[in-house]
Amino acid sequence: MTIFIENALMPSGKKASILIEGNKIEAINPKEKDKGDVVIDAKGKAVMPGLFNMHTHAAMILLKGYADDYELHEWLTNHIFPVEAKLRSRDVYYGTLLACIEMIHSGTTCFNDMYFFEEEIARAVEKSGMRAVVSKALSAQSYKRAEAKKAMKKLSGFERVIPALGPHAIYTTDEETLCDVKELASELNVLIHFHLSETKKEVEDCLKEHGKRPAEYLADIGFLDSKLINAHCVWLNRKEMKLLARSDAKVVSCPTSNLKLASGIAPLKEIIKAGITTTLGTDGSASNNSLNMFETIKLASLLQKYKHFDATALPAKQAFELATINAAKALNLKAGAIKEGFLADLCLINLKHITMVPNHNLISNIVFSAEPACIDTVICDGKIIMENRVIEWEEDVKEKAQRIAEELVSA
């Protein structure tokens, strides 16, 4: 199938037409007048690359608002872990689908997930039409090499799913587990999704146990490499940044979640300056209450301005790139930009929405003004997955997910 988008405002500020063939952008302003199977008149709309949410626990949307206003370790240990122990596979399937609905409505076309029942996550991704990295969540207690290897093989059979291993964090794994996961990831050529230096307590505990800061510890056991995606990284020091840069490990900042759990403000300006591929994520809805990447991009920029008392820190264009082209680079995908030959993962923005009027600078409006209601149409992998803000299967999923969420937290 081919899709022809005409009269769209590009991020550059110029009008253009885009021809999509299969799952790729075939041409921008094609000379041929053959408009394809589907024509979208984008007059009054802008086109942007789909956003990447680079750190999620999508099915945790079922616990949105369940345990707010606690610090991280109490929140996890006393509130989240006990409910998660009750999760069933169908819960994760419908929870992930519910999260996909919210992400699609807010312009996200790809997310990097870590949770339980990874096959159900992949099934939900397949149903939604989105693209995702699906990680098998692992801890020292749960890790079995043969099971992890089998899971990677199963996940590789799904469309638009990138398999990954997800050892949770330093404090839920041990050296033996981490080294074996690293070895398996190298053998299978898959990504590793990890939580790193999220809290001050994590750093202090690592110093007590290992005599080293977290990234130093990981470097010494040979865990750092280019396939490692590290969420949070709030408490990195300059030495650790150099270690991450040298290994080409990636960083995902989650500013909203870090603020809500009072974890701190990640030193993004320094991380980027160190040469580390840096991206953005929301974290799960239980520690954010939203999967809105517009909010995340805006907060990322504003917090760096505040942290450094510098209004030029993390300007709009750079902040936008963290959620698009940088993320695509981290996942080794030819995506995140509107270019010929790139994956056709695109969103149309309603320029008549009040938050987009007036439009002096499209990127500035996207970063500092936009909200999910601006997103009109979403295309992922060359297919329309939301049109005129309608997702055909949305209502049924919302009803089922509401019932499941109520059952999970009932006594």
Secondary structure, 3 states (H helix, E strand, C coil): CEEEEEEEECCCCCEEEEEEECCEEEEECCCCCCCCCEEEECCCEEEEECEEEEEECHHHHHHCCCCCCCCHHHHHHHHHHHHHCCCCHHHHHHHHHHHHHHHHHCCEEEEEEEECCHHHHHHHHHHHCCEEEEEEEECCCCCCHHHHHHHHHHHCCCCCEEEEEEECCHHHCCHHHHHHHHHHHHHHCCEEEEEECCCHHHHHHHHHHHCCCHHHHHHHCCCCCCCEEEEECCCCCHHHHHHHHHHCCEEEECHHHHHHCCCCCCCHHHHHHCCCCEEECCCCCCCCCCCCHHHHHHHHHHHHHHHHCCCCCCCHHHHHHHCCHHHHHHCCCCCCCCCCCCECCEEEEECCCHHHCCCCCHHHHHHHCCCHHHEEEEEECCEEEEECCECCCHHHHHHHHHHHHHHHHCC
